[in-house]
């Protein structure tokens, strides 16, 4: 049947032209709004709640803060991740949906086409227009859909009639014949958006002396109105410069591109002569191609005049003087320079170098980062007696190279006189340490060494006196005038104060200058060994089982505090008491050890076995000692019971009595 239908404007579509057509064009840079304005979704079954159908691309060129989205089908929404998703389970939807994005910086519309929807017959105007959730409708005859034009920002009441649409269909059963057709509604843009700069303040810099017309920076504003109209045609202008000298118009701006360039000759763009190195410009962007009725937006551009190295550093004085005590180190003088370039850049930072007068590399110079001064230091102690005046030649340069037409002149070098002040230096021992070799146990008062200390102050006549500073064992004395060292006690190589056969003492020498000065020297005495320590036997206790079949009692060794040849080899033998050899036997194992054996079994008791040990010194030293032999009861678990053993001395009488008793019993 043929019906006449009136189109009702249910909601306004601001700033969108040709709904259902191709996406709008933009201009260079960030264009606030949907970056993609046409999306497609393929229907593959009912939409589930929270199912992400697609992700829209929206940028208001200001961080997308407080952006709100409205979808023509209220069953859908755009979530915080910019995903288009159902708010509930949705069985059907219209073949076309519109998404409206709105923020303080952008107001734009995007279109979503849903393909693959099942066919369903239309029942009302919203179904015919594809604005509800019914399926696309196809008519029997071709649909006549004339284009319609409206202006944005119309006032209520709504809905509002915007035109009339002829549609003819006779298939009530819903059989597909023809269609659907596209309805084109053109929304005419109004100039209702001001130009917006992405930032309120912009910064740039330009090198001093740059040619006229050098680009400093580019200002760019955006207008959300239709870019195909003058509503979004922007023109830029500088309305204020601060400060406004040396000339009012130091910079100019390209009205269409927004490029800020220098507008004064290079000679005037001199950082060192300008009243300031930072200029502030107020920039206005106006739409409507800059006409009087255009809307405006404002931003501030701060431009810094940067430095180039067009001035060489110069010393404030051609000659500097410094005074330093001999023997001391550290900073002796600070050298000052003038440099008209920026001290915080390589064009103004100074680098100092010593170009002559320091063959021994006793000096160094570094730049003080706080004030750009050159800190001249003594790094090796200086000797007044060797040289009392040092003349240095210093050069100063910049970190950055100078511009081609500027060079370093005579004022970039200076002379420094460093005068050495004489101080009373302490005596110096030579050699230090003094090493001598002496035999231990030499008589008291024996000569050990002669100390030699001299005074470096050769231009003065001074006397030196000696004294003992450190003598751990108290063995030495020194003549205070001659410096001769003698023994005041016996030298003992085996003393705990001797390490690796060396005994170390420290002496002090004092001059009679004003004030007094001292120096110290070390004496190292290498002690030769003397056979003054008798050897001894280890271990001092041995154990043997009462019924042992093995008559070996123990292996004993010799020890001696002396060194070879005054120690091993040792001779270990039985004591001189008669009859010991009837029960005991000592056999040599090697140069330091011997084997003690029983010749027959003994009853459980403790026996003191006399031994005699002799070293190899010349003359040799012997030592009579005893080894305690415990004869114990040995149990099956290999434990030895020695607790109740009685002590007996293996004397001759006891052994003889034992032997006689044994013979009588035979």
Buried (B, 14 or more C-beta within 10 A) or exposed (E): EEEEEEBBBEEBBBBBBBBBBEBBEBBEEBBBBBBEBBBEBEBEEEBEEEEEBBBBEBBBBBEBEEBEBBBBBEBBBBEEEBBBBBBEEBEBBBBBBBBBBBBEBBBBBBBBBBEEBEEBBBEEBBBBBBBBBBBBBBBBEEBEBEEBEBEBEBEEEEEBEBBEBEBBBEBEEBEEEBBBBEBBBBBEBBBBBBBBBBEEEBEBEBBBBBEEEBBBBBBBBBBBBBBEBBBBBBBBBBEEBEEEEEEEEBBBBBBEEBBBBBBBEBEBBBBEEBEEBEBBBBBBBBBBBBEEEBBBBBBBBBBBBBBBBBBBBBBEEEEBEBEBBBBEBEBBBEBBBEBBBBBEBBBBBBBBEBEEBBEEEBBBBEBBEEEBBBBBBBEEEBBBBEEBEBEBBBBBBBEBEBEEEEEBEEBBBBBBBBEBEBBBBBBBBEEBEBEEEBEBBBEEEBEBBEBBBBBBBEEBEBEBBBEBBEBEBEBBBBEEEEBBBBBBEBBBBBBEBBEEBEBBBBBBBBBBBEEEBBBBBBBBBBBBBBBBBBBBBEEEEBBBBBEBEEBBBBBBBBBBBBBEEBBBBBBBBBBEBEBBEBBBBBEBEEEBBBBBBBEEBBEBBBBBBBBBBBBBBEEBBEBEBBBBBBBBBBEEEEEBEBEEBEEBBBBBEBBEEBBEEEEEEE
